[in-house]
């Protein structure tokens, strides 16, 4: 049970990081290409 929760937590963190990375890339693209 504890291990399962840890895996879920890691996946949540991973999804969040990917989302933030996508936003960062989009923002940089907007700056580079007006």
PyMOL commands that set and color helices and strands:
alter all, ss='L'
color gray80, all
select helices_A, chain A and resi 2-32
alter helices_A, ss='H'
color red, helices_A
deselect
rebuild
show_as cartoon
